[in-house]
C-alpha cells in the first residue's frame, strides 16, 4: 500500500470515529408528556428526553392554539442530563387544541427540531377536550343507612373527578345542617372529619356539595346514619362490669395482705 493511500485510509477511519454515521447516532427525543389528548383548564406539562445527543444543553417548546398563526416560546428546564420540562398554564389550554414543536441544542451548538421537517408547518397536535362530567362521590363512611356504635365517628367521603379534578375550595360538608367544612381535611381524593364531641343518639345526616375546576356540579349528596340507644345501655353495662371487676380485684388483694 502506498503512503498516500495509507494516510487516506487513516483519515477515513479518524473521521468515522469522530463523526459516527447518522444511522448509528441519529438524534431523537422521547415525548413523555403530553400525550394524545388533554382536558381544558388543566395545565400541560411538556416533558422530553433527548436521546443520542452530545450532551443536550437547551430545549424549547414553541406552541400555538389551533387557528392561530403565531407560535409562542416556552423554555424547558433541564432537570437531569436527559430530562427537560416546562409547564403551560391552564388559562392557555383551550379547545380545540394546540400545535407545538421542540428545538434542542447540544453542547456543540448544533440545533435540532422535532418534528425534523418544517416543524412550523408540520407540528405535533394535542387535542383539547371539554370536561362535561361532574365529580363523583365514590364511597362514604359511615355508609348510607348504617347503624353504628361510635358516638364520635370518623366521617370519610372518597371523591374523584375522572376527567379534570375537584375544586377543593368548592367542597361543602354539612353534618345535621351545620357546615363543618373548615374542620375537615380536604384533599383531591377524600374529605375526612371527626366530631369534636360525642354526637346525640338517633339519626344523623351528612350532605356534600362540590364542583370540579371547570364548574361541573355534583348534585347534593346525602348520607344518613344512626346511633342507637342501645349504645348507652352497652356503655353503662361495660362500666358496671369494669367497676365490679375492679372491686373484686381490690377485695382479693386485701384478703392476701
TARAQUI-V818204 format. One record per backbone hydrogen bond with DSSP energy under -0.5 kcal/mol. NH is the residue of the N-H (numbers start at 1). CO is the residue of the C=O. E is the energy in kcal/mol with one decimal. If there is no record, write none. Layout:
((NH | CO | E) (NH | CO | E))
This chain:
((6 | 2 | -2.1) (7 | 3 | -2.2) (8 | 4 | -1.9) (9 | 5 | -2.5) (10 | 6 | -2.4) (11 | 7 | -2.3) (12 | 8 | -1.9) (13 | 9 | -2.2) (14 | 10 | -2.3) (15 | 11 | -2.2) (16 | 12 | -2.1) (17 | 13 | -2.0) (18 | 14 | -2.1) (19 | 15 | -2.9) (24 | 21 | -1.6) (25 | 21 | -1.5) (27 | 25 | -0.6) (28 | 51 | -2.2) (30 | 49 | -1.9) (31 | 29 | -0.5) (32 | 30 | -0.9) (32 | 47 | -2.2) (33 | 47 | -1.6) (38 | 127 | -2.1) (40 | 129 | -3.0) (41 | 90 | -0.6) (41 | 93 | -1.6) (42 | 39 | -1.0) (44 | 88 | -2.0) (46 | 44 | -0.6) (46 | 86 | -3.0) (47 | 33 | -2.6) (47 | 45 | -0.6) (48 | 84 | -2.3) (49 | 30 | -2.0) (51 | 28 | -3.5) (55 | 53 | -1.4) (57 | 105 | -3.0) (58 | 105 | -1.9) (59 | 76 | -0.5) (60 | 103 | -2.4) (61 | 74 | -2.5) (62 | 101 | -2.8) (63 | 72 | -2.4) (64 | 99 | -2.0) (66 | 97 | -2.5) (68 | 65 | -2.4) (72 | 63 | -3.5) (74 | 61 | -2.3) (76 | 59 | -2.9) (77 | 85 | -3.9) (79 | 77 | -0.9) (79 | 83 | -2.4) (80 | 83 | -1.3) (83 | 80 | -1.2) (84 | 48 | -2.3) (85 | 77 | -2.2) (86 | 46 | -1.8) (88 | 44 | -3.1) (89 | 87 | -0.6) (92 | 89 | -1.5) (93 | 90 | -1.7) (94 | 92 | -1.0) (97 | 94 | -0.5) (98 | 126 | -2.1) (99 | 64 | -2.9) (100 | 124 | -2.1) (101 | 62 | -1.9) (102 | 114 | -2.9) (103 | 60 | -2.6) (104 | 112 | -2.9) (105 | 58 | -2.5) (106 | 110 | -2.1) (107 | 54 | -2.1) (107 | 55 | -0.9) (109 | 106 | -1.8) (112 | 104 | -2.9) (114 | 102 | -2.5) (118 | 116 | -0.7) (121 | 118 | -1.0) (122 | 118 | -1.7) (124 | 100 | -2.9) (126 | 98 | -2.8) (127 | 36 | -1.6) (128 | 96 | -2.4) (129 | 38 | -3.2) (129 | 127 | -0.6) (132 | 130 | -0.7) (135 | 216 | -0.6) (136 | 160 | -3.6) (138 | 136 | -0.7) (138 | 158 | -2.6) (139 | 158 | -1.3) (141 | 156 | -2.4) (145 | 224 | -4.1) (146 | 143 | -2.2) (146 | 224 | -0.6) (148 | 146 | -0.5) (148 | 226 | -2.8) (151 | 149 | -0.5) (153 | 150 | -0.5) (155 | 153 | -0.7) (155 | 193 | -3.8) (156 | 141 | -2.5) (156 | 154 | -0.6) (157 | 191 | -2.7) (158 | 139 | -2.8) (158 | 156 | -0.6) (159 | 157 | -0.5) (159 | 189 | -2.2) (160 | 136 | -2.0) (167 | 211 | -2.4) (168 | 166 | -1.0) (170 | 167 | -2.0) (171 | 168 | -1.0) (172 | 209 | -2.4) (174 | 172 | -0.5) (174 | 207 | -2.7) (175 | 178 | -2.6) (176 | 205 | -3.2) (178 | 175 | -1.7) (180 | 173 | -2.5) (180 | 178 | -0.6) (181 | 173 | -0.6) (183 | 180 | -1.1) (184 | 181 | -1.7) (185 | 192 | -2.9) (186 | 184 | -0.7) (187 | 185 | -0.5) (187 | 190 | -2.9) (191 | 157 | -1.7) (192 | 185 | -2.3) (193 | 155 | -2.6) (195 | 153 | -0.7) (199 | 151 | -3.0) (202 | 227 | -3.2) (204 | 225 | -3.0) (206 | 223 | -3.4) (207 | 174 | -2.1) (208 | 221 | -2.3) (209 | 172 | -1.9) (210 | 218 | -0.6) (212 | 216 | -1.8) (213 | 165 | -2.2) (215 | 212 | -1.9) (218 | 210 | -2.7) (221 | 208 | -2.5) (223 | 206 | -2.9) (225 | 204 | -2.2) (226 | 146 | -2.4) (227 | 202 | -2.6) (228 | 148 | -0.6) (228 | 226 | -0.5) (231 | 228 | -1.5) (232 | 229 | -1.3) (233 | 229 | -1.3) (234 | 230 | -3.0) (235 | 231 | -2.4) (236 | 232 | -2.9) (237 | 233 | -2.6) (238 | 234 | -2.4) (239 | 235 | -2.2) (240 | 236 | -2.5) (241 | 237 | -2.4) (242 | 238 | -2.3) (243 | 239 | -2.5) (244 | 240 | -2.5) (245 | 241 | -2.6) (246 | 242 | -2.4) (247 | 243 | -2.5) (248 | 244 | -2.2) (249 | 245 | -2.2) (250 | 246 | -2.3) (251 | 247 | -2.7) (252 | 248 | -2.4) (253 | 249 | -2.4) (254 | 250 | -2.0) (255 | 251 | -1.9) (256 | 252 | -0.9) (257 | 254 | -1.3))
